[in-house]
Amino acid sequence: MKTFALSQLGQRTEAPPISWLMQLTLDHPHLISLAAGFTDTESLPFEEARELLDEILAAPRSRRIALQYGTTGGDPHLRRLTADRLWKLDSAEGAPFSARADGPTNAEGAQRSSLVAAKEDYSPDRILITNGSQQLLYLLAECLCDPGDIVLVEDPTYFVYLGIAQSRGFSCRGIRLEADGIDLSHLEHTLEGLRRSGELKRVKMLYLVSYWQNPTGITTSFVKKAAALEILRRFERASGHPIYLLEDAAYRELRFAGDDVASALAAEGAKERVIYTGTYSKPFATGARVGFGILPKALMTVVSRVKANHDFGTSSLLQQLLCRALATCRYERHLPALRRRYARKAATMTEAMREHFPAAVRWQEPGGGLYVWAKCPRPVRSGVNSRLFKRALEREVLYVPGELCYADDPARRKPNHEMRISFGNATEADIRAGIARLGRTLGELL
């Protein structure tokens, strides 16, 4: 006799790949992990955090707020600071345009002229503070997607999001990536195919990791974001319901080369159709699990209600930590050193790849984020059952097989010749040693 009965979700949910990848690290104590998407431990603001917490707990008002329950939506001050920060990033007043001593480039000027969002569109009332941006991704799936629904994703995409889809019972369809983001013609072709098959009514949103994408490192141009939003709006008429653009900007502030790009929030028609998720964890301290989103009004009400059933609200203490970090500019002062550190580690990795990888392996120089996406020649497989993965593990080096980053899409075979390699948490010495080991393994197979 069964002693308990699981729900359909409980029965359906598989172990996420991140779990067994982390278990491999534990099982092999000398393993060099170039797989984990952890941030750089030595860059964490240890002293700043101690000072901030001392200040918060020393002041009667802030310590009462920090150690008491808050509201579901989040601390009002943090919501205002977040709204102002997003507006400055996206507007002509922000760093993307004013930071250049020689003025904006032609591309920047074209982008700036096409921004149509007003400051009131970035209202604190539209901001929701969450337990990391991952919580908001799950809440949105819970509120928008039923089993059998469809979400369009980049091909490849953030593999943890694919785990949410598997658990919640909706499917993902991949949209090819180009150098500046999704292939718009493929997006339109896919939506038209779903319209003809009668499945368009199941399409709920397009999910983009738009800055230094996990796993490829690609950043989506503002022009493509705006065009994708317009394509989604055209197909809404046939779907009978809104199709949202979900922009995951988790890596936006981990930029160490080039200029920032405005978010889809600044595009025409964005206010009622764009969902933007961001995080304070990756740019400041990943242990401080504070994320945020800016949502259309209709969604804000529903998602807030479901969040209240989850947690009553994000940790007040962590919210006060980020409030004070932002208000005292410690957060802003932390970013340049962080970016320099990632730039150095990325350079260490790509220099080692040029030295040790066979010439047939291709990759792009990263300008931000935490990853390099390497492509092997087609005869070489990189998946979890491949000789490459097994031999690399024997040599005590771990990467993320690229196949894990592709949705189970019936329209194409899942690629099996790519690797996501992270320079985030490994030391520079381990990066050099790990790439040398991986290069020797690749050389034997090629």
N, C-alpha and C positions, 0 to 999 in steps of 0.2 A: 504494500500500500504506500502511495506517495505521502510524505509527511508535509509537503507544501506544494502549492501550485503557483508557478510564475505567470506574470502577465505576458501578453504577446510581445511587448517590448523587451521584457526580461529574457524571454526565450530567444528573441531575434538578435539581441545585441552580442556581437562578437568581440573578442579581445582586440583592442586597437593595436596597430603595429608599434606605436610608441612604447607599449608595455613590454613586448618581447625584445625590442631594441635596447631598452634600458636593462632588461634582465640579462642580455648578453654582456653588457658592460659589467654587471655585478658578478657574473659567472667567470669572467676573464679579468682578473685584477690588474694585469699588465697591458690590457687593451688600450690602444690609442683610439678614442672615439672621435671620428670626424662626422658623426651622424647627428648627435644631439643638437637641437636648436637652442641650447642654453646661451645666455649672454655671458660676456667676459667677467669672471669672478673678480679679478683684480680691479676692474673699473667700477665696482659697486661703491656708492657714496657712503662708506662706513662712518666717517667722522661727521659728515653733513647730517646723516640720519640721527646720530646721537645728539648733536646740537639741536636739531629740530624737535626731537622728542622731549629733550630737557626743557626747551622753551614752551612747548605745548603744555607739559604737565606742571610747569611752574606758574602759569597764568590761570587764575581761578575760572575765568569764563571758558577758555579753550579746553581745560582739562575736564570740565563738566561735560562739554560736548563730546570730547574724544572718548570718554569712558561710559557713555550712555547710548541707548538705542537712538537711531536717527530715523529718517524717512525713507520710504521705498525709492523715491526718485533720486535721492542723494542730497548731500549738503548744499544749501542754496549758494554759499560763497564759491564752492568748488564748481558748481554748475555755471555760475557767472564767469569765473576765470576761464573755464573750458570753452564757453561760447565765444568769449573775446579772443581767445587764442586761435580758435578755428577761423574766425573772421579775418584776423590779421594774416594768417597763413594763406588764405584764399584771395585776399583783396590786394589792390595796388598799394595799400599801406604796409603790407607785410614784407618779410625778409626776401621772398623770391624776387622782388623787383628793386627794393631799396638798397639791398646789400651790395649791389654791383657799383663799383666806383665809376665805371665807364658808361653807366646807364643800361637800360634793358636791351637785349638782343632783338632782332627782328621777330624771332619766334616768340619771345616773351611779350613783345608788343602786340602781336596778333592774339596771343592768349588773353592778355589783359583787356583788349578791346571786346572780347567775346564774353567776358564775365558779366552775368546779368543779375546774380543774387544780390539782395540788399541786406544791410546789417541786421534788420529785424528778422530776416529769415534764419539768422543764427541765434535766435532767442534762447535764453536759459530754460524757458519752459519746454523746449524741445529736447533738452539734454537729459539723458538717463545715465547715472553712474552705476557701474556694475563691478562684479568680482572678476576683474580682467575682461578683456574683450571676448574671450572664449565663452563666457557666460551669455553674453548678448547673442553670439552666433547660435547658441543652443536655444535660447528663448525665442528667437525669431523663427527657428525651425519648428519649435513647438506651437507657436501661435499661427504660423502661416501654412504649414505643410502637413497634410494627411498622408497616410500610406497610399502609395500609387501616384502621388504628385511628382512633378518634375522641376528640378532646378538646373539651370544652365551654368556651367563652370568653365573656367579656363582649362585648357588641355596641354600640359598638366596643371594641377592645382594643389592647394594645401591639403595634405593627406589626412590630417585630423578632422577636417570638415567632411571628408568622405566617410569617416567613421560616424559622424552625427547622422548623415544621410542613411547609412546602413542601419543604424539603431532605430531611427524614426520611421524607416520603411519607405522613404521616397527615393527616387532615382535621380541620377545626375547625367547630363549629356554634355560632352566636351566640345568647346569651341576653340579652334586652333589659335595659337599665339604667333604673332609677328614681332619684329624687333621693338615696336612701340605699342604693344598691347594686342588685344584680340583682333582676329581677322573679321572685319565687319561684314564682308560678303558671306563668310561662313556662318556668322550669326544669323543673317537674314535667310540664308538657305536652310538652316536648321529649323528656324521658326516656321518657314513656309512648309517644310516637310511635316512638321507637327500639326500645322493647320490642315493640310490635306488628309492626314491620317486620323483627324478628329481628336488628337491629343492636346491641342493647344490650350484647351480649357483647364488642363492639369498643370500648366506651366505657371509657377508662382514668382520666380525671380531669376535674375542673372547675378551670380556671385563673382566679384573680381577682387583679387589681392593686388591692389593697383600700384603699390610702391615697393620696388626692390622685391619682387614677388617671391614668395616661398612656393616652389623651389627654384625657379629659373633666374631670379634676379632682375627680371624685366620690369620696367615702369611704364604704365599706360599713359599715353599722352592725354591732355585735356580734350583735344579735338576728338579723339576716339571715345572718350567717356560721354561727351555731349552727343556724338552721333549714335552711340549705342542706346542712349536714353531715348532718342527720337525713334529709333527702330522699334524698341519695346513699346512705345506709345502707339505706333501705327498698328501693331498686332493686337493691342488691347481690345480693339473693336470686335475682332473675331473671337477673342478669348472670353469676353463677357465680364472681365474683372481686371483690376490693376495688376500689372506685372512690374515688380519693383527691381531697382538696381541696388544691390547690396555691395557697398564699397568697403573693403577691409583694408584699413590704412595702418596696420600694426607696425610696419617698418618705415613709416614716412620720415620719422626724425632720425633714423639711422643712416642718413645720407652723408657721404664723405667726398663726393665728387659731383660736379654738375649743379644744376639749379632745381629748385623745387617746382612742382607742377600743381596747379590748382585742382581741388577735388571736384567730383561730380556735383557737389552741393552748389557750385557756382554756375551750373549750366541752366539753360532755360527749361522751365517745367520741373525743376528738381525738388521743389518744396514738398510736393505730394507724392513723389515717386522714388526719391533717393534715400537710402538708409546708409548712414556713415558710421563705421565703428573704428575706434582708436584705443590706444592704451597708454598709460603712464608707466607701465611695468618695464617694458623693454628699454626705453630711453633713460630710466632712472634706476629702478630696483625691481627685479622680477619677483622678489619675495613680497613686495608690496602689491598685492593683486588688486589694482584699481584700473578699470577700463571705463570707457564711456561710449555713448552713441548719440547721434542726433537723428530723430525719427520724425516721419510725417505725423501730424496730429492724430489721425485716426488710429495709427498703430501704437502711438505712445500710450494711449489709454489702456489698450488691451495688454501690451507687453508689461506695463507697470503692474497691472492686476496679477498677471501670472508670476512676475518676479516677487510680488508680496507673498505668494504662496511658497516660493522657494526659500526666502531668507529674511523677510521684513526690511531688508536694506543692506547695503554694503557696509563693511566694518567702518565705524565712525573714527576709530583711531587712525586707520590707514588713510581715510579721507582727509583728516586733519593734517597728517604728515604731508600729503601732496598739496593741500591748500597752502600750507606755510612755505613749502619748497617753491611753489609758483609765486606767491605773493612777495617773498623776499629775494626772488631772482636766483636762488640757489639752483633751482631746476635748470634755468637757462644757462647759468655759468658752468654746469656740469656737462652740457652737450658738446662743446668744442673738444674737450679732452677725450671724451668718449669716441667721437668721430675720428679723431687722429689715431686713437688706438686701433679701431677697426680698420682704418685705411692701412696701417702698418701690417696688421695681421693678414689682411687680404693680399697685400703685396708679397708678403712672405709665402703665402700659399701659391699664388700664381707664378712666382719665380721658381718655386720648387717644382711646380707642374711643368713649366717650360724645360727644366733641367731633366726631370725623371720620366715624364709621360711620353709614350710614343707619339710621333708627329701626327698620326692618324686620329688621335683623340682631340676633340674640339671643345672649346669653352669660350665664354665672353668675360672680359675683365669686369669685375663688379665695381659699381659706384656707390653701393650702399647695401644695407641689409646684412645678412649673416652667411650667405651661401654662394657657392660656385656650382653651376650645373654643367656637368661634363658629359659629352656624347661620344660613345665608342663607335667604331665602324660596325655596320649592321651584323656581320657574322658573330661578333662578340656579344654575349648576353650578360646582363648585370643583375638579374633578378635574384630572389632569395634562394632559388634552387640552382643557380648557375655555378659553374666552376670558378668564375671570378670572385663571387661573393664568398664561397667556401674557402678558396685559397687565401683570400685577403684575411679572413677570420683566423686561419691557421697562422698567418704572419702577424696576428694581433693588431689588425687595423679594421675599423668599421666605418661603412658609409651607408646612406639610405638608398636602397635600390629604387631606381626611377619608376619602375612599374607600380610601386605603391602610391604614386602621385597621380595616377590616371583613373578616372571613373570607369566603371563597367558599362561602357557605351556600346550598344549593339551595332552602331554605325561604323565601327573601325576595330581592328585588332589592337590590343593594348601594347604599346611599345615596350621593349625589354632590352635596351642598350644604353641606358643613361644612369647617371649617379648624381645624387645631391650630396655635396661635400661641404661641411660647415667649418668656418674659421672662428666661430663665435667664442667658444669656451676653451678650446685647446690652447696650450701655450705655444709660443712660436717654435720652441724646440720640438714639441710633439707634432706640430704641423709639418715641419721639415721631415721628421722621421717617418710620420704616417704617410706622407705623399711619396717618399722614397720607397717605402714598402709596397704601396699600391702601384707605383710605377713599375717596380720589378715584376709584380704579378701581371700587370697589363702587358708588359713586354714579352713575357713567356707565352701568353695566349695569342699575341699578334705575330 
